[in-house]
Amino acid sequence: MIFQSRKSQGMPINVIIIAALALMVLVILAFFFSGKIGSISGEIDSCEAKQGKCQPNVCGPNQAQITGKCKNKDNKDEGYCCATITPAK
């Protein structure tokens, strides 16, 4: 008989899982070294991302100062990040 009962051996699931995790780590490292992580974290820390508004003066009576970065044209921190407070009903 030419074709006898042959048993093929498949790739274990552990190898597939480890390969997927290694690929994810490589993608994260690529983002880190390309500088994309810094731009993403800068956008998250901005005042507008936290639903605030940059003002040159202290926040008004219906506003609260929140932690958000207000940048000027020279990319320096400037002003106050203020969020409008709505009274509870």
C-alpha positions, 0 to 999 in steps of 0.5 A: 500500500502506498498510502498507509495511515499517516498521522500529521502533526499540527502546530500546538496552540501554545506556539500560536499564542506566543507568536501572537503575543510577540507580534503585539509586543513588536507593534507596541515597540514600533510605536514607541520608537517611532515617537507616536506614543508621545503625540498620543499622550499629548493629545490625551492631556490637552485641555480640550480632550478633558472638555475644558477651555483654555483661558488666560485668567482665573476660572469664572464663578460657574467654572472649575479649574481642571488639570489640562495642558494649555499651550501657547504658540511657542508650545509652552504651558500658559493659562488655565484650563477651565470646565463649565459646571452645571448645577445639579437639578 
